[in-house]
């Protein structure tokens, strides 16, 4: 059973930066697409970014394009989300997720992700 553990969240002022990490257990990480999602208070969980197993394909939601960068280090079983120029509207719990089916393509749909981390809180003050 794969486990995902996020870290790196915190409180930051608007315009600041944070880097989230997500470390996966097991030996399937390098064969699977990964994604980041976020959930603000009182809202549904939304797609943020996704990356292919090799890292050569990425997709972002429009609101974070040019500010956030998703990346991965397969040797370390770790997924990253570099967040720059943060805005108060980025405040949310951020979750990493894995598509457990090997060789699956990146997706913006949360329903296709099988394994989720516990989430890490990101708070951006104005």
PyMOL commands that set and color helices and strands:
alter all, ss='L'
color gray80, all
select helices_A, chain A and resi 29-31+62-64+74-76+88-90+110-112
alter helices_A, ss='H'
color red, helices_A
select strands_A, chain A and resi 4-7+10-13+18-24+34-39+45-51+58-60+68-73+78-83+92-98+115-116+120-125
alter strands_A, ss='S'
color yellow, strands_A
deselect
rebuild
show_as cartoon
